[in-house]
């Protein structure tokens, strides 16, 4: 499956695994930004990831943009449910 | 206790109670903006509140600014713990 190389998808893993993914990405010489994408309860983990990376590991890292939105998820019974989303763009 | 009249503090109540607080605030003739403040797991509820208010009840409402940060909480045993925060400014 193709995965956008600029994006770290935030799910249910511990915050430090996403911090590591962000650091790994930004340590490439040609990478200057990364986008954290999350929905639902993972939104808090996305904010934690941005804050921990910035405060503990990469103090020059800046939060360039934060967008929130809503996605319609179709459930197994065919009904749709709205879930909030966040995209946090980090720049070094 | 003095409570900043522009601010809705988001905690553990259902999303709709915060949506109602936002609407009540913005229906005053002199109020044009409101700030949602949350930390930890309530961050997701803050995003939900902004999205539900904007999509279902007040389609002219705009997200003016989103800031994230970190607060140091002192626990009962004297140790400190970092917790992520969010502030979402809504304008009508």
N, CA and C atoms of all chains as a GROMACS GRO file, in nm:
protein
  552
    1UNK      N    1   0.083  -0.119   0.000
    1UNK     CA    2   0.000   0.000   0.000
    1UNK      C    3   0.088   0.125   0.000
    2UNK      N    4   0.050   0.220  -0.084
    2UNK     CA    5   0.125   0.345  -0.089
    2UNK      C    6   0.098   0.428   0.037
    3UNK      N    7   0.204   0.475   0.096
    3UNK     CA    8   0.188   0.562   0.213
    3UNK      C    9   0.261   0.693   0.187
    4UNK      N   10   0.187   0.802   0.197
    4UNK     CA   11   0.247   0.934   0.176
    4UNK      C   12   0.368   0.950   0.267
    5UNK      N   13   0.481   0.979   0.207
    5UNK     CA   14   0.606   0.980   0.284
    5UNK      C   15   0.616   1.097   0.380
    6UNK      N   16   0.530   1.197   0.362
    6UNK     CA   17   0.535   1.313   0.449
    6UNK      C   18   0.446   1.299   0.571
    7UNK      N   19   0.372   1.190   0.578
    7UNK     CA   20   0.265   1.180   0.677
    7UNK      C   21   0.294   1.072   0.780
    8UNK      N   22   0.271   1.104   0.906
    8UNK     CA   23   0.272   1.002   1.011
    8UNK      C   24   0.128   0.988   1.060
    9UNK      N   25   0.071   0.870   1.041
    9UNK     CA   26  -0.065   0.844   1.087
    9UNK      C   27  -0.060   0.803   1.234
   10UNK      N   28  -0.137   0.874   1.317
   10UNK     CA   29  -0.136   0.851   1.461
   10UNK      C   30  -0.251   0.759   1.497
   11UNK      N   31  -0.220   0.650   1.568
   11UNK     CA   32  -0.324   0.556   1.610
   11UNK      C   33  -0.316   0.530   1.760
   12UNK      N   34  -0.315   0.403   1.797
   12UNK     CA   35  -0.325   0.367   1.939
   12UNK      C   36  -0.194   0.326   2.003
   13UNK      N   37  -0.084   0.339   1.930
   13UNK     CA   38   0.044   0.302   1.991
   13UNK      C   39   0.086   0.407   2.094
   14UNK      N   40   0.187   0.376   2.175
   14UNK     CA   41   0.237   0.477   2.270
   14UNK      C   42   0.295   0.598   2.196
   15UNK      N   43   0.287   0.714   2.261
   15UNK     CA   44   0.334   0.839   2.201
   15UNK      C   45   0.477   0.826   2.149
   16UNK      N   46   0.565   0.757   2.225
   16UNK     CA   47   0.705   0.753   2.187
   16UNK      C   48   0.728   0.684   2.052
   17UNK      N   49   0.641   0.592   2.012
   17UNK     CA   50   0.663   0.531   1.880
   17UNK      C   51   0.637   0.631   1.768
   18UNK      N   52   0.545   0.723   1.790
   18UNK     CA   53   0.520   0.825   1.688
   18UNK      C   54   0.628   0.934   1.692
   19UNK      N   55   0.677   0.964   1.811
   19UNK     CA   56   0.789   1.059   1.823
   19UNK      C   57   0.908   1.005   1.743
   20UNK      N   58   0.935   0.876   1.758
   20UNK     CA   59   1.045   0.813   1.686
   20UNK      C   60   1.023   0.820   1.535
   21UNK      N   61   0.898   0.798   1.490
   21UNK     CA   62   0.867   0.805   1.347
   21UNK      C   63   0.891   0.946   1.293
   22UNK      N   64   0.852   1.047   1.372
   22UNK     CA   65   0.873   1.187   1.330
   22UNK      C   66   1.022   1.218   1.320
   23UNK      N   67   1.098   1.177   1.422
   23UNK     CA   68   1.243   1.203   1.424
   23UNK      C   69   1.312   1.133   1.307
   24UNK      N   70   1.275   1.009   1.283
   24UNK     CA   71   1.334   0.933   1.174
   24UNK      C   72   1.310   1.004   1.041
   25UNK      N   73   1.185   1.049   1.024
   25UNK     CA   74   1.151   1.119   0.902
   25UNK      C   75   1.231   1.248   0.886
   26UNK      N   76   1.237   1.326   0.992
   26UNK     CA   77   1.299   1.459   0.981
   26UNK      C   78   1.451   1.452   0.978
   27UNK      N   79   1.509   1.337   1.010
   27UNK     CA   80   1.654   1.326   1.003
   27UNK      C   81   1.706   1.300   0.862
   28UNK      N   82   1.614   1.272   0.769
   28UNK     CA   83   1.658   1.266   0.629
   28UNK      C   84   1.698   1.406   0.584
   29UNK      N   85   1.807   1.416   0.509
   29UNK     CA   86   1.855   1.550   0.471
   29UNK      C   87   1.755   1.631   0.389
   30UNK      N   88   1.670   1.564   0.310
   30UNK     CA   89   1.579   1.638   0.222
   30UNK      C   90   1.442   1.663   0.285
   31UNK      N   91   1.420   1.615   0.405
   31UNK     CA   92   1.287   1.630   0.466
   31UNK      C   93   1.286   1.750   0.560
   32UNK      N   94   1.196   1.844   0.534
   32UNK     CA   95   1.188   1.961   0.622
   32UNK      C   96   1.055   1.968   0.695
   33UNK      N   97   0.959   1.886   0.653
   33UNK     CA   98   0.833   1.889   0.725
   33UNK      C   99   0.767   1.752   0.731
   34UNK      N  100   0.678   1.739   0.828
   34UNK     CA  101   0.604   1.616   0.843
   34UNK      C  102   0.463   1.652   0.893
   35UNK      N  103   0.364   1.576   0.848
   35UNK     CA  104   0.225   1.602   0.887
   35UNK      C  105   0.175   1.487   0.974
   36UNK      N  106   0.128   1.519   1.094
   36UNK     CA  107   0.066   1.420   1.182
   36UNK      C  108  -0.084   1.419   1.153
   37UNK      N  109  -0.140   1.301   1.122
   37UNK     CA  110  -0.284   1.291   1.098
   37UNK      C  111  -0.346   1.195   1.198
   38UNK      N  112  -0.458   1.238   1.255
   38UNK     CA  113  -0.525   1.155   1.355
   38UNK      C  114  -0.674   1.182   1.353
   39UNK      N  115  -0.752   1.086   1.402
   39UNK     CA  116  -0.895   1.110   1.422
   39UNK      C  117  -0.941   1.048   1.553
   40UNK      N  118  -1.056   1.098   1.599
   40UNK     CA  119  -1.113   1.046   1.724
   40UNK      C  120  -1.018   1.064   1.841
   41UNK      N  121  -1.014   0.961   1.925
   41UNK     CA  122  -0.933   0.971   2.047
   41UNK      C  123  -0.784   0.986   2.022
   42UNK      N  124  -0.739   0.950   1.901
   42UNK     CA  125  -0.596   0.964   1.870
   42UNK      C  126  -0.554   1.110   1.854
   43UNK      N  127  -0.652   1.201   1.851
   43UNK     CA  128  -0.619   1.344   1.839
   43UNK      C  129  -0.528   1.388   1.954
   44UNK      N  130  -0.560   1.342   2.074
   44UNK     CA  131  -0.477   1.376   2.190
   44UNK      C  132  -0.334   1.323   2.172
   45UNK      N  133  -0.322   1.202   2.120
   45UNK     CA  134  -0.189   1.144   2.096
   45UNK      C  135  -0.112   1.225   1.992
   46UNK      N  136  -0.181   1.278   1.893
   46UNK     CA  137  -0.114   1.361   1.791
   46UNK      C  138  -0.056   1.488   1.856
   47UNK      N  139  -0.136   1.551   1.942
   47UNK     CA  140  -0.087   1.672   2.010
   47UNK      C  141   0.030   1.636   2.103
   48UNK      N  142   0.018   1.524   2.175
   48UNK     CA  143   0.128   1.478   2.261
   48UNK      C  144   0.255   1.455   2.178
   49UNK      N  145   0.241   1.392   2.062
   49UNK     CA  146   0.356   1.363   1.977
   49UNK      C  147   0.427   1.492   1.936
   50UNK      N  148   0.348   1.590   1.891
   50UNK     CA  149   0.406   1.719   1.851
   50UNK      C  150   0.478   1.784   1.967
   51UNK      N  151   0.415   1.785   2.084
   51UNK     CA  152   0.472   1.854   2.201
   51UNK      C  153   0.597   1.783   2.254
   52UNK      N  154   0.592   1.651   2.264
   52UNK     CA  155   0.708   1.577   2.317
   52UNK      C  156   0.827   1.590   2.222
   53UNK      N  157   0.802   1.580   2.091
   53UNK     CA  158   0.912   1.592   1.995
   53UNK      C  159   0.977   1.729   2.005
   54UNK      N  160   0.893   1.829   2.011
   54UNK     CA  161   0.940   1.967   2.011
   54UNK      C  162   1.012   2.002   2.142
   55UNK      N  163   0.961   1.956   2.253
   55UNK     CA  164   1.019   1.997   2.380
   55UNK      C  165   1.137   1.914   2.423
   56UNK      N  166   1.134   1.784   2.392
   56UNK     CA  167   1.239   1.698   2.446
   56UNK      C  168   1.350   1.665   2.347
   57UNK      N  169   1.315   1.666   2.217
   57UNK     CA  170   1.412   1.611   2.123
   57UNK      C  171   1.457   1.706   2.013
   58UNK      N  172   1.378   1.802   1.976
   58UNK     CA  173   1.408   1.885   1.859
   58UNK      C  174   1.357   2.024   1.885
   59UNK      N  175   1.435   2.102   1.959
   59UNK     CA  176   1.380   2.228   2.008
   59UNK      C  177   1.362   2.333   1.898
   60UNK      N  178   1.421   2.308   1.781
   60UNK     CA  179   1.402   2.402   1.670
   60UNK      C  180   1.275   2.372   1.591
   61UNK      N  181   1.213   2.261   1.622
   61UNK     CA  182   1.092   2.220   1.548
   61UNK      C  183   0.978   2.318   1.574
   62UNK      N  184   0.907   2.354   1.466
   62UNK     CA  185   0.795   2.447   1.482
   62UNK      C  186   0.664   2.386   1.433
   63UNK      N  187   0.558   2.426   1.501
   63UNK     CA  188   0.426   2.388   1.454
   63UNK      C  189   0.384   2.489   1.349
   64UNK      N  190   0.376   2.443   1.225
   64UNK     CA  191   0.352   2.533   1.113
   64UNK      C  192   0.203   2.559   1.094
   65UNK      N  193   0.121   2.456   1.116
   65UNK     CA  194  -0.022   2.469   1.088
   65UNK      C  195  -0.097   2.360   1.161
   66UNK      N  196  -0.218   2.393   1.208
   66UNK     CA  197  -0.306   2.292   1.266
   66UNK      C  198  -0.443   2.305   1.202
   67UNK      N  199  -0.490   2.200   1.139
   67UNK     CA  200  -0.624   2.198   1.082
   67UNK      C  201  -0.708   2.092   1.150
   68UNK      N  202  -0.834   2.125   1.175
   68UNK     CA  203  -0.926   2.023   1.223
   68UNK      C  204  -1.040   2.007   1.124
   69UNK      N  205  -1.106   1.893   1.129
   69UNK     CA  206  -1.215   1.867   1.036
   69UNK      C  207  -1.300   1.752   1.085
   70UNK      N  208  -1.388   1.706   0.997
   70UNK     CA  209  -1.478   1.596   1.030
   70UNK      C  210  -1.479   1.497   0.914
   71UNK      N  211  -1.475   1.369   0.947
   71UNK     CA  212  -1.490   1.265   0.844
   71UNK      C  213  -1.616   1.184   0.875
   72UNK      N  214  -1.685   1.144   0.768
   72UNK     CA  215  -1.800   1.055   0.784
   72UNK      C  216  -1.752   0.912   0.770
   73UNK      N  217  -1.764   0.834   0.873
   73UNK     CA  218  -1.730   0.693   0.865
   73UNK      C  219  -1.857   0.612   0.843
   74UNK      N  220  -1.852   0.515   0.751
   74UNK     CA  221  -1.966   0.426   0.734
   74UNK      C  222  -1.944   0.301   0.820
   75UNK      N  223  -2.041   0.275   0.907
   75UNK     CA  224  -2.032   0.160   0.996
   75UNK      C  225  -2.079   0.033   0.927
   76UNK      N  226  -2.058  -0.080   0.993
   76UNK     CA  227  -2.097  -0.208   0.933
   76UNK      C  228  -2.246  -0.218   0.906
   77UNK      N  229  -2.328  -0.154   0.988
   77UNK     CA  230  -2.473  -0.157   0.966
   77UNK      C  231  -2.518  -0.056   0.860
   78UNK      N  232  -2.424   0.012   0.797
   78UNK     CA  233  -2.457   0.103   0.688
   78UNK      C  234  -2.480   0.248   0.731
   79UNK      N  235  -2.494   0.268   0.861
   79UNK     CA  236  -2.514   0.405   0.909
   79UNK      C  237  -2.380   0.481   0.909
   80UNK      N  238  -2.387   0.613   0.902
   80UNK     CA  239  -2.264   0.691   0.904
   80UNK      C  240  -2.250   0.760   1.041
   81UNK      N  241  -2.125   0.781   1.077
   81UNK     CA  242  -2.094   0.842   1.204
   81UNK      C  243  -1.988   0.947   1.175
   82UNK      N  244  -2.002   1.065   1.236
   82UNK     CA  245  -1.903   1.170   1.215
   82UNK      C  246  -1.791   1.157   1.317
   83UNK      N  247  -1.668   1.171   1.270
   83UNK     CA  248  -1.555   1.165   1.362
   83UNK      C  249  -1.463   1.285   1.334
   84UNK      N  250  -1.416   1.349   1.441
   84UNK     CA  251  -1.328   1.465   1.424
   84UNK      C  252  -1.188   1.422   1.384
   85UNK      N  253  -1.121   1.509   1.309
   85UNK     CA  254  -0.984   1.481   1.263
   85UNK      C  255  -0.894   1.600   1.294
   86UNK      N  256  -0.764   1.573   1.297
   86UNK     CA  257  -0.666   1.682   1.312
   86UNK      C  258  -0.549   1.655   1.221
   87UNK      N  259  -0.491   1.761   1.167
   87UNK     CA  260  -0.366   1.753   1.091
   87UNK      C  261  -0.271   1.858   1.147
   88UNK      N  262  -0.158   1.812   1.197
   88UNK     CA  263  -0.058   1.903   1.254
   88UNK      C  264   0.066   1.900   1.165
   89UNK      N  265   0.099   2.014   1.107
   89UNK     CA  266   0.218   2.021   1.021
   89UNK      C  267   0.336   2.073   1.102
   90UNK      N  268   0.443   1.993   1.107
   90UNK     CA  269   0.564   2.029   1.180
   90UNK      C  270   0.674   2.062   1.080
   91UNK      N  271   0.747   2.171   1.107
   91UNK     CA  272   0.857   2.212   1.020
   91UNK      C  273   0.984   2.226   1.102
   92UNK      N  274   1.096   2.181   1.044
   92UNK     CA  275   1.223   2.203   1.113
   92UNK      C  276   1.304   2.311   1.042
   93UNK      N  277  -1.517   3.210   4.228
   93UNK     CA  278  -1.396   3.211   4.146
   93UNK      C  279  -1.424   3.287   4.018
   94UNK      N  280  -1.333   3.371   3.980
   94UNK     CA  281  -1.348   3.444   3.855
   94UNK      C  282  -1.327   3.350   3.738
   95UNK      N  283  -1.419   3.355   3.645
   95UNK     CA  284  -1.402   3.274   3.524
   95UNK      C  285  -1.406   3.365   3.403
   96UNK      N  286  -1.303   3.358   3.322
   96UNK     CA  287  -1.295   3.440   3.202
   96UNK      C  288  -1.419   3.415   3.116
   97UNK      N  289  -1.492   3.521   3.088
   97UNK     CA  290  -1.621   3.504   3.020
   97UNK      C  291  -1.607   3.463   2.875
   98UNK      N  292  -1.486   3.474   2.820
   98UNK     CA  293  -1.465   3.436   2.681
   98UNK      C  294  -1.428   3.290   2.664
   99UNK      N  295  -1.410   3.220   2.776
   99UNK     CA  296  -1.350   3.087   2.771
   99UNK      C  297  -1.449   2.979   2.810
  100UNK      N  298  -1.452   2.871   2.734
  100UNK     CA  299  -1.525   2.751   2.775
  100UNK      C  300  -1.421   2.644   2.805
  101UNK      N  301  -1.417   2.600   2.932
  101UNK     CA  302  -1.324   2.495   2.971
  101UNK      C  303  -1.386   2.359   2.940
  102UNK      N  304  -1.314   2.278   2.864
  102UNK     CA  305  -1.365   2.148   2.822
  102UNK      C  306  -1.313   2.040   2.916
  103UNK      N  307  -1.407   1.961   2.969
  103UNK     CA  308  -1.369   1.852   3.059
  103UNK      C  309  -1.429   1.720   3.014
  104UNK      N  310  -1.493   1.651   3.109
  104UNK     CA  311  -1.540   1.515   3.079
  104UNK      C  312  -1.689   1.503   3.050
  105UNK      N  313  -1.758   1.615   3.041
  105UNK     CA  314  -1.901   1.607   3.010
  105UNK      C  315  -1.922   1.568   2.863
  106UNK      N  316  -2.046   1.533   2.826
  106UNK     CA  317  -2.072   1.502   2.685
  106UNK      C  318  -2.050   1.626   2.597
  107UNK      N  319  -2.013   1.602   2.473
  107UNK     CA  320  -1.984   1.710   2.378
  107UNK      C  321  -2.097   1.812   2.372
  108UNK      N  322  -2.222   1.763   2.374
  108UNK     CA  323  -2.334   1.855   2.355
  108UNK      C  324  -2.345   1.959   2.466
  109UNK      N  325  -2.298   1.929   2.586
  109UNK     CA  326  -2.308   2.033   2.690
  109UNK      C  327  -2.212   2.148   2.662
  110UNK      N  328  -2.097   2.117   2.598
  110UNK     CA  329  -2.005   2.225   2.561
  110UNK      C  330  -2.053   2.300   2.438
  111UNK      N  331  -2.116   2.227   2.346
  111UNK     CA  332  -2.175   2.293   2.229
  111UNK      C  333  -2.278   2.397   2.276
  112UNK      N  334  -2.360   2.356   2.373
  112UNK     CA  335  -2.461   2.446   2.428
  112UNK      C  336  -2.396   2.568   2.494
  113UNK      N  337  -2.287   2.546   2.566
  113UNK     CA  338  -2.217   2.658   2.631
  113UNK      C  339  -2.163   2.756   2.526
  114UNK      N  340  -2.108   2.703   2.418
  114UNK     CA  341  -2.055   2.787   2.311
  114UNK      C  342  -2.167   2.869   2.247
  115UNK      N  343  -2.279   2.803   2.217
  115UNK     CA  344  -2.392   2.870   2.153
  115UNK      C  345  -2.449   2.978   2.244
  116UNK      N  346  -2.464   2.946   2.372
  116UNK     CA  347  -2.516   3.042   2.469
  116UNK      C  348  -2.428   3.166   2.473
  117UNK      N  349  -2.298   3.142   2.476
  117UNK     CA  350  -2.204   3.253   2.479
  117UNK      C  351  -2.215   3.339   2.354
  118UNK      N  352  -2.216   3.275   2.239
  118UNK     CA  353  -2.210   3.351   2.113
  118UNK      C  354  -2.343   3.416   2.077
  119UNK      N  355  -2.450   3.378   2.146
  119UNK     CA  356  -2.577   3.442   2.118
  119UNK      C  357  -2.593   3.577   2.187
  120UNK      N  358  -2.499   3.610   2.278
  120UNK     CA  359  -2.500   3.746   2.333
  120UNK      C  360  -2.461   3.843   2.222
  121UNK      N  361  -2.530   3.956   2.215
  121UNK     CA  362  -2.505   4.049   2.103
  121UNK      C  363  -2.360   4.100   2.098
  122UNK      N  364  -2.295   4.113   2.215
  122UNK     CA  365  -2.161   4.171   2.215
  122UNK      C  366  -2.050   4.066   2.204
  123UNK      N  367  -2.085   3.940   2.199
  123UNK     CA  368  -1.981   3.836   2.196
  123UNK      C  369  -1.955   3.790   2.053
  124UNK      N  370  -1.832   3.803   2.010
  124UNK     CA  371  -1.801   3.760   1.874
  124UNK      C  372  -1.704   3.642   1.871
  125UNK      N  373  -1.642   3.614   1.985
  125UNK     CA  374  -1.553   3.499   1.985
  125UNK      C  375  -1.555   3.425   2.118
  126UNK      N  376  -1.511   3.300   2.112
  126UNK     CA  377  -1.505   3.218   2.231
  126UNK      C  378  -1.383   3.127   2.217
  127UNK      N  379  -1.316   3.100   2.330
  127UNK     CA  380  -1.197   3.015   2.328
  127UNK      C  381  -1.227   2.885   2.403
  128UNK      N  382  -1.205   2.773   2.336
  128UNK     CA  383  -1.219   2.642   2.401
  128UNK      C  384  -1.082   2.603   2.454
  129UNK      N  385  -1.076   2.570   2.585
  129UNK     CA  386  -0.949   2.527   2.645
  129UNK      C  387  -0.964   2.386   2.701
  130UNK      N  388  -0.866   2.302   2.668
  130UNK     CA  389  -0.871   2.164   2.715
  130UNK      C  390  -0.730   2.112   2.735
  131UNK      N  391  -0.719   2.007   2.818
  131UNK     CA  392  -0.590   1.939   2.828
  131UNK      C  393  -0.612   1.788   2.837
  132UNK      N  394  -0.507   1.714   2.805
  132UNK     CA  395  -0.514   1.568   2.811
  132UNK      C  396  -0.621   1.513   2.719
  133UNK      N  397  -0.693   1.411   2.769
  133UNK     CA  398  -0.792   1.344   2.685
  133UNK      C  399  -0.908   1.433   2.642
  134UNK      N  400  -0.928   1.545   2.713
  134UNK     CA  401  -1.036   1.636   2.676
  134UNK      C  402  -1.005   1.711   2.546
  135UNK      N  403  -0.883   1.700   2.496
  135UNK     CA  404  -0.846   1.767   2.370
  135UNK      C  405  -0.937   1.720   2.256
  136UNK      N  406  -0.963   1.590   2.252
  136UNK     CA  407  -1.053   1.537   2.149
  136UNK      C  408  -1.193   1.596   2.162
  137UNK      N  409  -1.241   1.609   2.285
  137UNK     CA  410  -1.373   1.668   2.308
  137UNK      C  411  -1.377   1.815   2.262
  138UNK      N  412  -1.266   1.886   2.280
  138UNK     CA  413  -1.260   2.026   2.234
  138UNK      C  414  -1.274   2.033   2.082
  139UNK      N  415  -1.203   1.946   2.011
  139UNK     CA  416  -1.214   1.944   1.865
  139UNK      C  417  -1.355   1.904   1.823
  140UNK      N  418  -1.412   1.803   1.890
  140UNK     CA  419  -1.551   1.763   1.862
  140UNK      C  420  -1.647   1.880   1.882
  141UNK      N  421  -1.629   1.954   1.991
  141UNK     CA  422  -1.717   2.068   2.021
  141UNK      C  423  -1.711   2.171   1.909
  142UNK      N  424  -1.588   2.205   1.866
  142UNK     CA  425  -1.573   2.302   1.757
  142UNK      C  426  -1.641   2.252   1.631
  143UNK      N  427  -1.619   2.126   1.598
  143UNK     CA  428  -1.671   2.072   1.472
  143UNK      C  429  -1.824   2.058   1.474
  144UNK      N  430  -1.878   2.009   1.585
  144UNK     CA  431  -2.024   1.990   1.592
  144UNK      C  432  -2.095   2.126   1.589
  145UNK      N  433  -2.042   2.224   1.663
  145UNK     CA  434  -2.104   2.356   1.664
  145UNK      C  435  -2.104   2.416   1.524
  146UNK      N  436  -1.991   2.406   1.459
  146UNK     CA  437  -1.973   2.466   1.327
  146UNK      C  438  -2.057   2.396   1.220
  147UNK      N  439  -2.065   2.265   1.225
  147UNK     CA  440  -2.132   2.193   1.117
  147UNK      C  441  -2.283   2.182   1.138
  148UNK      N  442  -2.325   2.171   1.264
  148UNK     CA  443  -2.466   2.142   1.285
  148UNK      C  444  -2.548   2.263   1.325
  149UNK      N  445  -2.483   2.362   1.392
  149UNK     CA  446  -2.563   2.467   1.453
  149UNK      C  447  -2.532   2.608   1.407
  150UNK      N  448  -2.410   2.633   1.365
  150UNK     CA  449  -2.370   2.771   1.336
  150UNK      C  450  -2.272   2.769   1.219
  151UNK      N  451  -2.329   2.762   1.098
  151UNK     CA  452  -2.242   2.736   0.984
  151UNK      C  453  -2.151   2.853   0.948
  152UNK      N  454  -2.180   2.970   1.005
  152UNK     CA  455  -2.093   3.084   0.977
  152UNK      C  456  -1.973   3.090   1.074
  153UNK      N  457  -1.974   3.004   1.173
  153UNK     CA  458  -1.867   3.003   1.273
  153UNK      C  459  -1.734   2.963   1.209
  154UNK      N  460  -1.628   3.035   1.244
  154UNK     CA  461  -1.496   3.002   1.188
  154UNK      C  462  -1.397   2.970   1.298
  155UNK      N  463  -1.307   2.879   1.264
  155UNK     CA  464  -1.196   2.851   1.355
  155UNK      C  465  -1.088   2.953   1.326
  156UNK      N  466  -1.066   3.042   1.420
  156UNK     CA  467  -0.976   3.154   1.398
  156UNK      C  468  -0.831   3.115   1.426
  157UNK      N  469  -0.810   3.031   1.525
  157UNK     CA  470  -0.674   2.999   1.567
  157UNK      C  471  -0.675   2.870   1.648
  158UNK      N  472  -0.571   2.790   1.635
  158UNK     CA  473  -0.554   2.673   1.721
  158UNK      C  474  -0.412   2.675   1.775
  159UNK      N  475  -0.399   2.676   1.905
  159UNK     CA  476  -0.268   2.668   1.969
  159UNK      C  477  -0.259   2.542   2.054
  160UNK      N  478  -0.143   2.477   2.051
  160UNK     CA  479  -0.122   2.366   2.142
  160UNK      C  480  -0.002   2.398   2.232
  161UNK      N  481   0.004   2.332   2.346
  161UNK     CA  482   0.113   2.358   2.439
  161UNK      C  483   0.124   2.247   2.540
  162UNK      N  484   0.205   2.272   2.641
  162UNK     CA  485   0.227   2.172   2.746
  162UNK      C  486   0.218   2.241   2.881
  163UNK      N  487   0.151   2.177   2.975
  163UNK     CA  488   0.149   2.226   3.113
  163UNK      C  489   0.215   2.125   3.204
  164UNK      N  490   0.287   2.175   3.305
  164UNK     CA  491   0.345   2.086   3.405
  164UNK      C  492   0.248   2.077   3.522
  165UNK      N  493   0.196   1.959   3.547
  165UNK     CA  494   0.109   1.939   3.662
  165UNK      C  495   0.191   1.879   3.776
  166UNK      N  496   0.171   1.931   3.897
  166UNK     CA  497   0.237   1.872   4.013
  166UNK      C  498   0.144   1.770   4.077
  167UNK      N  499   0.189   1.649   4.089
  167UNK     CA  500   0.107   1.543   4.146
  167UNK      C  501   0.116   1.544   4.298
  168UNK      N  502   0.030   1.462   4.360
  168UNK     CA  503   0.026   1.459   4.506
  168UNK      C  504   0.158   1.416   4.568
  169UNK      N  505   0.233   1.330   4.499
  169UNK     CA  506   0.362   1.287   4.554
  169UNK      C  507   0.474   1.389   4.524
  170UNK      N  508   0.438   1.502   4.466
  170UNK     CA  509   0.536   1.608   4.445
  170UNK      C  510   0.606   1.603   4.309
  171UNK      N  511   0.590   1.492   4.239
  171UNK     CA  512   0.651   1.485   4.107
  171UNK      C  513   0.569   1.562   4.005
  172UNK      N  514   0.633   1.605   3.898
  172UNK     CA  515   0.558   1.677   3.794
  172UNK      C  516   0.536   1.587   3.673
  173UNK      N  517   0.428   1.615   3.605
  173UNK     CA  518   0.391   1.538   3.488
  173UNK      C  519   0.351   1.639   3.380
  174UNK      N  520   0.396   1.615   3.258
  174UNK     CA  521   0.362   1.707   3.149
  174UNK      C  522   0.231   1.662   3.086
  175UNK      N  523   0.144   1.758   3.058
  175UNK     CA  524   0.018   1.726   2.991
  175UNK      C  525  -0.003   1.825   2.876
  176UNK      N  526  -0.045   1.773   2.763
  176UNK     CA  527  -0.068   1.858   2.645
  176UNK      C  528  -0.196   1.939   2.660
  177UNK      N  529  -0.196   2.057   2.599
  177UNK     CA  530  -0.312   2.146   2.605
  177UNK      C  531  -0.349   2.194   2.464
  178UNK      N  532  -0.472   2.238   2.450
  178UNK     CA  533  -0.514   2.299   2.323
  178UNK      C  534  -0.602   2.419   2.353
  179UNK      N  535  -0.592   2.520   2.269
  179UNK     CA  536  -0.682   2.636   2.274
  179UNK      C  537  -0.734   2.660   2.134
  180UNK      N  538  -0.865   2.651   2.120
  180UNK     CA  539  -0.928   2.672   1.989
  180UNK      C  540  -1.012   2.799   1.996
  181UNK      N  541  -0.977   2.898   1.915
  181UNK     CA  542  -1.052   3.023   1.913
  181UNK      C  543  -1.154   3.020   1.800
  182UNK      N  544  -1.281   3.036   1.838
  182UNK     CA  545  -1.390   3.037   1.742
  182UNK      C  546  -1.444   3.178   1.726
  183UNK      N  547  -1.468   3.219   1.603
  183UNK     CA  548  -1.522   3.354   1.575
  183UNK      C  549  -1.649   3.342   1.493
  184UNK      N  550  -1.748   3.427   1.526
  184UNK     CA  551  -1.868   3.428   1.441
  184UNK      C  552  -1.872   3.556   1.358
   0.00000   0.00000   0.00000
